Amino acid sequence: MKKASLAGAFFVSAIWLPDAQAFCPAPGGLAYVAVQRVVDGDTLRLSDGRSVRMIGLNTPELGKQGRSDEPFAVAARQRLASLVADSGGRVGLLPGKESRDRYGRTLAHVFSLGGVNLEAQMLADGLGFQVAVAPNVDFVACQQAAEREARRAGRGVWKRSPVLKAEQIARSGFTVVRGRVSTVRRNRGAILIEMQDALVLRVAPNLLERFDGAALQRLEGRQIEARGWVVDRSRRGGSPPGQPRWLLPLTDPAMLQSSR
């Protein structure tokens, strides 16, 4: 009952947030499609059978395989369902430059009939995290602005800071982490950024052109904040001797910020 009450109380308050149209205005000429159901806070199932993964938004995970729901996962799904209902059950899609993910889902920005970008609204509500995965990064700036609004106001996931220290990471999955950079080095064409011997951030060779290599080298000794999907290297045959167990691949420069 306590968990349900918390989700419900937040859900009601989220309705009164300012309009998110100012963050990511809708382009003209969108085709609108019917939504069959809301799967979770960042995924829709359309009446034509397609599954749509919303670009730039990662919401807390609903419980699966015996795991409990993450905080605000239910509230995120409820909020997205409300936004879709307010749009008459129809949404406009703007496909990404990369239009499908590895699971076959359509990757798209999603808009209401009123022109509100639903990813930006969810971020402004504090019901998810802004993410950037190249090449689908056209809306990064406005989505970051929406998240900053929620973070400043302490809404949703930002009510109690979700940011971990590098040494606090205990499991794989999406993480926002803060710490000091101990070393920056190259390895087989990639750039590796080690954080306090606990975590290594990796910029893959095929993504290096998106990053400022000289700026990455200057991070040594500085405090940074990074986000992304952490991988446990001990489950992939073991981490290299003397190197951190946890690996976080950086998918775009927007996933790496100077610490506040």
Backbone bond lengths (Angstrom), bond angles and torsions (degrees), N, CA, C in turn:
res aa  C-N    CA-C-N  psi(-1)  N-CA   C-N-CA  omega(-1)  CA-C   N-CA-C  phi
1 M - - - 1.458 - - 1.519 111.01 -
2 K 1.321 116.87 -39.09 1.455 119.80 -178.86 1.519 110.88 -61.98
3 K 1.364 115.98 -43.50 1.470 120.10 -179.65 1.521 110.87 -64.96
4 A 1.315 117.47 -42.49 1.463 121.19 179.70 1.516 110.65 -63.88
5 S 1.322 117.09 -39.86 1.462 120.31 -179.58 1.516 110.88 -64.97
6 L 1.342 116.42 -41.17 1.454 120.07 179.44 1.515 110.96 -62.12
7 A 1.337 116.97 -46.26 1.466 120.56 -179.84 1.518 110.15 -62.60
8 G 1.329 117.09 -42.85 1.457 120.22 -178.54 1.508 112.36 -65.70
9 A 1.330 116.51 -40.80 1.464 119.70 -179.51 1.512 110.89 -63.95
10 F 1.342 116.67 -41.32 1.456 118.82 178.80 1.513 110.93 -67.30
11 F 1.331 115.82 -41.21 1.458 121.41 -177.18 1.528 110.91 -58.44
12 V 1.328 116.99 -42.28 1.460 120.18 179.39 1.520 110.95 -64.83
13 S 1.344 116.15 -44.72 1.459 118.56 -177.13 1.513 112.30 -66.55
14 A 1.366 116.89 -29.98 1.459 119.82 -177.41 1.516 112.49 -65.00
15 I 1.335 117.43 -26.54 1.459 121.21 -177.76 1.523 111.51 -60.87
16 W 1.331 117.09 -27.09 1.459 120.85 -173.32 1.515 113.54 -92.83
17 L 1.318 117.94 10.67 1.460 119.64 178.61 1.526 110.86 -70.40
18 P 1.357 116.82 156.93 1.465 119.82 177.11 1.519 111.25 -61.62
19 D 1.327 116.09 154.24 1.463 122.06 179.97 1.528 109.88 -58.94
20 A 1.319 116.82 135.36 1.466 121.55 -178.51 1.519 112.61 -87.26
21 Q 1.342 119.12 2.22 1.465 120.79 -179.72 1.514 111.98 -57.20
22 A 1.341 116.49 -30.70 1.451 120.24 -177.76 1.523 112.16 -65.25
23 F 1.331 117.99 -22.53 1.454 120.86 -176.35 1.525 112.11 -80.29
24 C 1.315 118.73 -54.17 1.466 122.63 -175.01 1.526 109.20 -136.03
25 P 1.331 118.77 82.35 1.468 120.99 -177.04 1.525 112.13 -59.50
26 A 1.320 115.98 146.93 1.462 121.24 -179.43 1.524 110.83 -75.27
27 P 1.327 118.17 137.65 1.460 120.79 172.74 1.522 109.87 -75.06
28 G 1.308 117.12 164.81 1.456 120.59 177.61 1.516 111.59 -80.36
29 G 1.329 115.76 162.78 1.450 121.45 172.31 1.512 116.12 75.78
30 L 1.342 117.35 22.42 1.460 119.03 178.83 1.529 110.65 -72.98
31 A 1.331 115.96 142.81 1.462 121.15 172.51 1.516 107.87 -92.30
32 Y 1.343 116.31 130.46 1.467 120.54 -177.62 1.523 110.18 -100.08
33 V 1.329 114.49 139.62 1.463 121.21 -176.68 1.525 109.45 -130.26
34 A 1.334 115.68 155.87 1.465 121.02 -179.21 1.522 110.77 -82.33
35 V 1.325 115.17 140.72 1.466 121.95 177.62 1.528 109.02 -96.70
36 Q 1.325 116.39 126.39 1.468 120.47 176.79 1.515 110.95 -78.25
37 R 1.343 116.59 -46.54 1.457 119.95 178.20 1.523 110.29 -161.26
38 V 1.325 115.13 159.70 1.460 122.44 174.49 1.524 107.26 -95.46
39 V 1.321 116.58 117.49 1.469 121.28 -176.36 1.527 110.50 -76.70
40 D 1.326 115.92 -49.22 1.462 122.46 176.66 1.519 107.57 -157.11
41 G 1.315 118.03 -164.03 1.459 119.77 -173.53 1.510 115.82 -70.84
42 D 1.334 118.43 -12.15 1.463 119.75 -179.64 1.527 113.49 -134.05
43 T 1.329 117.44 14.14 1.467 121.01 -176.73 1.520 110.87 -137.32
44 L 1.337 115.97 133.74 1.466 122.70 178.90 1.520 109.98 -120.32
45 R 1.320 115.49 149.29 1.461 121.69 170.81 1.521 106.92 -110.75
46 L 1.325 117.58 122.78 1.458 122.11 -177.32 1.519 111.37 -89.76
47 S 1.312 115.70 160.88 1.467 120.02 -179.52 1.525 112.05 -67.46
48 D 1.347 117.85 -19.75 1.464 120.01 177.14 1.527 112.58 -86.56
49 G 1.331 116.32 5.52 1.459 120.82 175.45 1.516 115.22 97.57
50 R 1.322 118.04 -11.13 1.464 120.29 -179.92 1.524 111.54 -75.20
51 S 1.327 115.20 145.39 1.458 121.65 168.58 1.523 107.48 -101.75
52 V 1.312 116.13 133.59 1.464 121.22 -177.63 1.519 109.99 -115.90
53 R 1.330 115.95 122.73 1.466 122.01 173.67 1.522 106.90 -99.33
54 M 1.327 116.12 120.27 1.463 121.69 -175.13 1.531 110.38 -71.71
55 I 1.327 116.08 130.38 1.461 121.66 -175.87 1.530 110.58 -75.75
56 G 1.327 115.26 133.60 1.463 120.54 172.20 1.505 115.21 87.73
57 L 1.327 118.11 1.33 1.465 122.68 -176.94 1.520 109.88 -126.80
58 N 1.322 116.23 129.89 1.460 120.99 172.42 1.522 107.96 -128.20
59 T 1.333 116.71 114.96 1.457 121.11 -177.03 1.530 110.12 -101.44
60 P 1.333 117.20 159.81 1.468 120.48 177.86 1.524 111.30 -54.96
61 E 1.327 115.31 147.88 1.462 122.09 -173.53 1.528 111.92 -84.42
62 L 1.330 115.37 136.70 1.457 120.71 169.60 1.525 109.09 -73.17
63 G 1.319 116.41 150.93 1.456 120.81 -176.78 1.519 112.97 -63.75
64 K 1.314 116.86 136.27 1.464 123.29 176.91 1.520 108.78 -142.24
65 Q 1.319 116.01 150.77 1.463 122.81 175.39 1.530 111.42 51.00
66 G 1.340 115.93 46.27 1.449 120.54 176.23 1.506 115.51 86.74
67 R 1.342 117.70 -7.25 1.461 120.49 178.30 1.522 110.74 -81.19
68 S 1.309 116.50 148.81 1.462 121.59 176.35 1.526 109.66 -77.65
69 D 1.338 116.24 157.38 1.461 120.63 172.72 1.525 109.49 -60.47
70 E 1.325 116.90 139.36 1.457 119.44 172.40 1.529 109.35 -72.19
71 P 1.340 118.20 153.76 1.469 120.29 179.14 1.526 111.58 -53.19
72 F 1.326 116.50 132.21 1.456 126.15 177.80 1.527 114.28 74.36
73 A 1.340 118.14 6.13 1.464 119.70 177.11 1.522 111.26 -64.90
74 V 1.329 117.36 -45.53 1.468 121.13 179.46 1.521 110.45 -67.27
75 A 1.335 117.08 -42.13 1.465 120.52 178.33 1.525 111.28 -60.94
76 A 1.350 116.87 -37.16 1.471 120.84 179.14 1.523 110.24 -64.87
77 R 1.322 117.22 -45.71 1.476 119.47 179.46 1.532 110.45 -63.70
78 Q 1.331 117.44 -41.45 1.464 120.95 179.18 1.533 111.41 -63.60
79 R 1.306 116.00 -41.75 1.466 119.77 -179.06 1.526 110.89 -65.59
80 L 1.344 116.78 -44.47 1.465 119.37 178.65 1.521 110.42 -63.30
81 A 1.330 117.83 -40.25 1.466 121.13 177.60 1.523 110.57 -60.99
82 S 1.327 117.43 -38.61 1.459 121.24 178.70 1.527 111.26 -66.63
83 L 1.329 116.76 -41.51 1.465 120.82 179.08 1.532 110.66 -64.24
84 V 1.333 116.65 -40.60 1.473 120.38 177.91 1.523 110.25 -66.13
85 A 1.324 117.48 -41.97 1.468 120.89 178.85 1.526 110.76 -63.17
86 D 1.334 116.97 -40.67 1.468 120.98 178.66 1.523 111.70 -65.26
87 S 1.338 116.34 -20.26 1.461 122.15 178.04 1.531 111.40 -94.35
88 G 1.316 116.53 16.29 1.458 120.45 178.84 1.507 113.96 72.20
89 G 1.335 116.72 20.05 1.463 119.94 -179.77 1.509 113.87 75.64
90 R 1.334 117.05 11.38 1.465 121.30 179.94 1.521 109.30 -127.46
91 V 1.323 116.49 143.80 1.459 121.53 179.82 1.524 109.86 -135.50
92 G 1.328 115.02 155.36 1.453 121.42 175.24 1.513 110.25 -97.82
93 L 1.327 116.54 140.22 1.460 121.22 -177.56 1.523 111.58 -115.23
94 L 1.328 115.36 135.19 1.461 122.23 171.60 1.526 106.35 -119.83
95 P 1.353 117.65 98.42 1.465 120.39 -176.21 1.519 112.11 -60.71
96 G 1.332 115.95 150.10 1.445 120.86 177.24 1.518 112.00 -77.43
97 K 1.333 116.10 168.66 1.460 120.36 175.53 1.526 109.75 -60.60
98 E 1.323 116.05 -37.30 1.458 121.46 167.44 1.519 105.21 -100.00
99 S 1.322 117.35 112.39 1.463 120.67 -166.30 1.522 114.80 -92.10
100 R 1.344 117.78 -7.87 1.468 119.85 178.56 1.524 109.53 -139.97
101 D 1.346 115.09 148.33 1.452 118.80 174.54 1.522 109.88 -97.33
102 R 1.317 116.55 -177.48 1.466 120.35 -174.96 1.518 112.58 -68.62
103 Y 1.333 117.61 -13.58 1.463 121.65 177.76 1.527 112.16 -94.54
104 G 1.336 116.70 2.31 1.453 120.80 179.24 1.516 114.25 85.36
105 R 1.331 117.22 5.37 1.466 119.90 179.52 1.520 110.86 -78.29
106 T 1.326 116.16 147.33 1.456 121.42 174.48 1.525 109.13 -72.60
107 L 1.321 116.41 130.87 1.463 122.00 176.64 1.516 108.09 -99.25
108 A 1.328 117.39 120.81 1.462 119.99 -174.85 1.524 111.10 -156.54
109 H 1.339 114.71 154.20 1.456 121.28 165.50 1.521 106.83 -83.46
110 V 1.330 115.93 141.60 1.460 121.34 -172.64 1.529 109.43 -119.70
111 F 1.349 115.73 133.28 1.465 121.79 -176.95 1.518 110.88 -126.96
112 S 1.320 116.00 148.49 1.460 121.60 174.46 1.526 109.89 -81.34
113 L 1.339 116.04 169.10 1.469 120.18 176.11 1.518 111.32 -60.12
114 G 1.325 116.72 -27.23 1.460 120.85 178.87 1.511 114.21 -84.10
115 G 1.321 118.09 1.63 1.459 121.77 176.76 1.513 115.20 90.75
116 V 1.335 118.51 8.97 1.460 121.41 179.40 1.520 109.94 -82.67
117 N 1.317 116.53 129.47 1.454 120.74 174.20 1.519 108.39 -76.36
118 L 1.344 116.93 118.83 1.457 120.55 -171.74 1.523 112.45 -72.34
119 E 1.340 118.08 -27.55 1.469 118.00 174.76 1.522 110.33 -65.66
120 A 1.339 116.65 -44.22 1.465 120.29 -179.71 1.524 110.72 -63.80
121 Q 1.344 116.89 -39.07 1.460 119.20 179.38 1.527 110.84 -64.32
122 M 1.332 117.01 -43.23 1.454 120.27 178.82 1.529 111.12 -63.07
123 L 1.316 116.59 -39.20 1.460 120.27 178.16 1.524 111.06 -67.15
124 A 1.334 116.93 -41.42 1.463 120.52 178.24 1.520 111.81 -65.68
125 D 1.332 116.33 -28.48 1.457 121.66 176.62 1.531 112.09 -76.24
126 G 1.333 117.06 -11.90 1.454 120.04 -176.63 1.516 113.26 77.18
127 L 1.329 116.80 25.10 1.463 120.60 -176.05 1.525 112.93 -106.44
128 G 1.311 116.37 21.60 1.452 120.83 177.02 1.509 110.48 -177.87
129 F 1.319 114.80 177.83 1.464 122.25 -178.85 1.523 109.53 -116.49
130 Q 1.323 115.81 140.89 1.452 120.27 175.56 1.525 108.90 -74.67
131 V 1.331 116.03 132.27 1.457 121.16 177.29 1.524 108.91 -131.89
132 A 1.320 115.90 154.48 1.462 121.51 179.84 1.517 108.67 -134.09
133 V 1.325 115.73 119.72 1.461 121.88 178.72 1.525 107.72 -126.38
134 A 1.329 116.20 108.79 1.460 120.49 -179.05 1.532 109.83 -59.66
135 P 1.358 117.31 142.36 1.464 128.15 8.38 1.535 114.45 -94.27
136 N 1.333 118.35 9.09 1.473 120.71 -175.28 1.535 110.87 -88.41
137 V 1.334 114.99 70.26 1.467 119.49 -172.55 1.533 112.79 -127.72
138 D 1.332 117.87 19.14 1.460 120.32 -175.46 1.532 112.75 -66.43
139 F 1.337 118.15 -26.95 1.461 121.39 -175.80 1.528 112.67 -105.12
140 V 1.329 116.88 16.85 1.461 119.99 -175.03 1.525 112.27 -57.44
141 A 1.320 117.53 -48.17 1.467 120.52 -173.56 1.531 112.15 -61.57
142 C 1.337 117.23 -45.82 1.467 118.98 -177.96 1.523 111.19 -72.76
143 Q 1.331 117.50 -31.71 1.460 119.52 176.52 1.532 111.04 -69.83
144 Q 1.321 117.02 -37.92 1.459 120.13 175.57 1.529 110.56 -61.89
145 A 1.322 116.50 -39.38 1.469 120.15 178.68 1.526 110.82 -63.43
146 A 1.338 116.65 -39.62 1.466 120.09 178.45 1.523 110.64 -64.54
147 E 1.325 117.33 -42.98 1.460 119.96 178.67 1.520 111.31 -65.59
148 R 1.331 117.41 -39.41 1.468 119.73 179.04 1.515 111.31 -59.87
149 E 1.335 116.95 -36.36 1.456 120.86 178.25 1.526 110.72 -61.87
150 A 1.344 116.74 -45.29 1.464 120.32 178.94 1.518 111.34 -67.21
151 R 1.309 116.25 -39.35 1.472 120.34 -178.63 1.524 110.42 -66.57
152 R 1.322 116.64 -42.50 1.460 120.96 179.49 1.521 110.79 -61.84
153 A 1.341 116.10 -39.42 1.464 120.97 -177.27 1.527 113.02 -85.73
154 G 1.329 117.69 -7.43 1.462 120.81 -179.35 1.514 113.20 67.43
155 R 1.333 116.77 41.19 1.465 120.33 -179.05 1.526 111.25 -91.29
156 G 1.329 115.19 147.85 1.456 121.30 170.04 1.514 113.29 55.42
157 V 1.339 115.60 -123.87 1.458 120.86 -176.80 1.519 112.39 -62.40
158 W 1.343 117.22 -17.39 1.462 121.43 -179.31 1.523 112.91 -93.46
159 K 1.330 117.49 0.25 1.467 119.85 178.93 1.525 109.97 -61.37
160 R 1.330 115.92 -44.00 1.458 122.67 170.29 1.517 105.75 -120.34
161 S 1.310 116.87 123.49 1.462 120.28 -170.62 1.526 112.10 -53.75
162 P 1.346 116.71 126.32 1.471 120.63 177.05 1.523 112.48 -87.49
163 V 1.338 116.70 -0.78 1.466 120.50 -174.58 1.529 110.45 -73.95
164 L 1.333 115.91 126.74 1.455 122.25 -179.54 1.526 111.10 -98.32
165 K 1.318 116.20 153.68 1.452 120.55 164.56 1.525 107.43 -77.51
166 A 1.315 116.76 152.60 1.464 120.08 -176.58 1.520 111.36 -55.29
167 E 1.332 117.21 -38.82 1.458 120.00 -177.25 1.526 113.06 -75.78
168 Q 1.335 117.89 -7.27 1.469 121.13 179.25 1.519 113.37 -89.30
169 I 1.315 118.68 -8.69 1.459 120.73 -178.85 1.525 109.46 -63.30
170 A 1.339 115.53 129.38 1.461 120.10 -176.30 1.522 113.35 -127.86
171 R 1.341 117.77 -8.80 1.462 118.92 -179.16 1.521 110.08 -155.27
172 S 1.316 115.21 161.95 1.460 121.07 177.46 1.526 109.89 -71.66
173 G 1.333 115.44 163.38 1.454 121.07 177.59 1.514 111.27 123.33
174 F 1.326 115.18 -178.24 1.462 119.67 -176.87 1.523 110.48 -66.72
175 T 1.329 115.63 135.04 1.456 121.48 -175.75 1.524 110.02 -145.62
176 V 1.324 116.22 142.07 1.463 122.48 165.98 1.522 105.46 -109.28
177 V 1.325 116.87 123.91 1.460 120.73 -171.01 1.524 110.45 -132.54
178 R 1.320 115.53 146.66 1.459 121.63 179.80 1.525 108.41 -129.74
179 G 1.322 116.47 140.72 1.457 119.39 177.64 1.517 111.56 179.64
180 R 1.315 114.48 178.88 1.464 120.90 -179.40 1.526 109.99 -93.46
181 V 1.316 115.87 138.69 1.466 121.32 177.71 1.519 108.80 -80.71
182 S 1.322 116.32 122.96 1.463 120.27 179.55 1.519 111.88 -90.92
183 T 1.341 116.56 -41.98 1.465 119.56 178.64 1.521 110.24 -146.08
184 V 1.325 115.18 153.90 1.465 123.03 171.89 1.525 106.51 -130.55
185 R 1.335 116.15 125.50 1.460 118.98 -177.82 1.524 110.58 -149.10
186 R 1.315 114.35 165.68 1.463 120.92 176.25 1.515 109.57 -101.99
187 N 1.334 115.39 146.40 1.456 120.94 178.30 1.528 108.63 -151.33
188 R 1.307 116.76 112.85 1.465 122.89 179.12 1.520 112.43 53.39
189 G 1.306 115.78 43.03 1.458 121.28 177.00 1.503 115.04 86.99
190 A 1.335 118.16 -13.37 1.465 122.13 178.35 1.521 110.11 -94.20
191 I 1.337 116.45 161.61 1.459 121.59 171.42 1.520 108.24 -106.46
192 L 1.325 116.61 128.70 1.458 123.37 179.44 1.528 109.61 -111.75
193 I 1.324 115.46 127.79 1.459 122.31 -179.50 1.520 107.07 -116.76
194 E 1.324 117.26 108.80 1.462 120.89 -177.70 1.527 110.52 -91.38
195 M 1.326 115.53 135.63 1.453 122.12 179.34 1.527 108.95 -114.10
196 Q 1.315 116.24 103.91 1.462 123.54 170.63 1.529 113.26 52.64
197 D 1.323 116.67 36.99 1.469 122.52 176.71 1.527 113.35 59.91
198 A 1.343 117.47 14.70 1.462 120.62 -178.05 1.520 112.54 -112.81
199 L 1.324 117.21 -28.04 1.465 122.11 -172.77 1.512 109.15 -147.65
200 V 1.326 116.10 142.98 1.453 120.15 173.09 1.527 108.80 -121.49
201 L 1.327 115.80 128.66 1.459 122.50 172.96 1.520 107.48 -91.68
202 R 1.330 116.45 137.46 1.467 119.66 -177.17 1.520 110.79 -125.00
203 V 1.333 115.31 127.49 1.461 121.84 171.15 1.521 106.98 -103.23
204 A 1.327 116.38 111.98 1.463 121.51 -176.25 1.523 111.15 -66.87
205 P 1.324 117.65 152.71 1.470 120.65 -178.82 1.521 113.65 -54.74
206 N 1.333 117.67 -37.55 1.472 119.88 -177.47 1.524 112.95 -73.46
207 L 1.337 117.74 -9.04 1.468 121.09 179.22 1.522 112.82 -108.43
208 L 1.324 117.52 -3.05 1.464 120.09 -174.07 1.526 113.08 -59.54
209 E 1.334 116.55 -33.02 1.467 119.05 -178.35 1.526 112.36 -65.52
210 R 1.323 118.29 -17.80 1.465 121.73 178.01 1.527 111.99 -83.29
211 F 1.324 117.17 -15.69 1.454 122.39 -176.07 1.531 111.07 -106.59
212 D 1.324 115.86 156.25 1.459 122.48 173.11 1.531 106.70 -90.82
213 G 1.324 115.94 100.99 1.456 120.56 -175.26 1.518 113.14 -59.35
214 A 1.326 117.10 -40.42 1.471 120.38 179.83 1.521 110.71 -64.31
215 A 1.345 116.43 -39.24 1.465 120.08 178.79 1.518 111.01 -65.85
216 L 1.330 117.53 -37.09 1.462 120.38 177.49 1.525 110.87 -63.38
217 Q 1.319 117.05 -40.62 1.463 120.35 179.04 1.528 111.26 -62.84
218 R 1.317 117.05 -32.47 1.470 120.90 -178.44 1.532 112.73 -76.17
219 L 1.328 117.78 -5.01 1.460 120.57 -179.41 1.526 112.64 -73.31
220 E 1.312 117.63 -16.72 1.462 120.35 -176.55 1.531 110.63 -56.37
221 G 1.343 115.57 125.97 1.458 121.72 -179.84 1.515 114.47 88.65
222 R 1.326 117.58 -5.01 1.464 121.12 -176.76 1.529 111.69 -101.04
223 Q 1.337 115.23 157.80 1.455 122.10 174.19 1.529 108.95 -85.09
224 I 1.324 116.57 132.92 1.463 120.73 179.63 1.524 109.45 -135.10
225 E 1.327 115.30 165.87 1.460 122.22 170.57 1.522 107.35 -124.82
226 A 1.321 115.90 132.15 1.469 121.44 -179.84 1.511 108.70 -131.80
227 R 1.312 115.31 158.33 1.466 120.25 177.64 1.524 109.70 -144.50
228 G 1.315 114.63 154.09 1.461 120.12 179.77 1.515 109.96 155.87
229 W 1.340 114.85 -167.63 1.456 121.25 -175.63 1.530 109.28 -99.05
230 V 1.324 115.25 109.27 1.459 121.92 -177.00 1.529 110.18 -76.60
231 V 1.320 115.53 139.03 1.458 123.19 179.27 1.528 108.82 -116.40
232 D 1.327 115.97 137.57 1.460 122.40 176.45 1.524 108.55 -88.47
233 R 1.314 116.99 105.85 1.464 120.23 -175.99 1.526 112.23 -71.85
234 S 1.330 117.70 -17.83 1.463 119.81 178.22 1.518 111.53 -68.17
235 R 1.340 117.00 -18.88 1.464 121.08 177.99 1.523 112.20 -93.20
236 R 1.304 115.98 1.96 1.464 120.80 177.86 1.524 110.38 -114.61
237 G 1.306 115.07 40.44 1.453 119.04 179.58 1.506 113.50 90.57
238 G 1.341 117.32 8.01 1.458 120.34 176.63 1.511 112.38 97.05
239 S 1.324 116.38 142.83 1.453 120.83 176.37 1.529 108.77 -78.41
240 P 1.337 116.98 152.72 1.466 119.52 179.31 1.524 110.75 -58.06
241 P 1.325 117.83 145.41 1.474 121.11 -178.94 1.522 111.69 -53.91
242 G 1.332 116.02 131.92 1.463 120.66 177.51 1.507 114.64 77.75
243 Q 1.332 118.14 6.65 1.459 120.90 -179.41 1.532 110.57 -115.24
244 P 1.331 117.54 156.94 1.471 120.86 -176.31 1.523 112.97 -59.73
245 R 1.317 115.28 149.99 1.463 122.35 178.22 1.519 111.50 -71.87
246 W 1.341 117.05 -34.29 1.454 121.14 -170.42 1.522 111.30 -100.47
247 L 1.329 115.30 137.80 1.466 122.72 -179.30 1.521 109.42 -125.19
248 L 1.339 116.31 133.48 1.462 121.29 176.94 1.527 108.27 -125.32
249 P 1.338 118.42 104.75 1.468 120.57 176.35 1.533 110.65 -70.78
250 L 1.307 117.37 128.83 1.462 121.84 177.40 1.524 108.82 -87.62
251 T 1.319 116.60 124.72 1.467 121.56 -174.39 1.526 113.59 -98.87
252 D 1.347 116.69 -9.79 1.470 121.31 179.57 1.525 107.07 -171.73
253 P 1.350 118.22 152.26 1.467 119.81 177.54 1.528 114.01 -56.35
254 A 1.331 117.48 -26.16 1.475 120.56 -179.95 1.522 112.53 -65.95
255 M 1.328 117.23 -14.54 1.462 120.79 179.81 1.524 112.23 -86.27
256 L 1.308 116.30 3.78 1.472 122.04 -178.98 1.518 108.36 -132.67
257 Q 1.341 116.31 122.20 1.457 121.55 -176.57 1.521 110.51 -131.57
258 S 1.333 115.71 155.99 1.451 119.10 169.25 1.515 108.48 -67.55
259 S 1.340 116.48 137.14 1.462 120.68 -177.89 1.508 110.64 -66.07
260 R 1.359 115.88 144.13 1.458 120.93 -179.22 1.506 110.37 -89.48
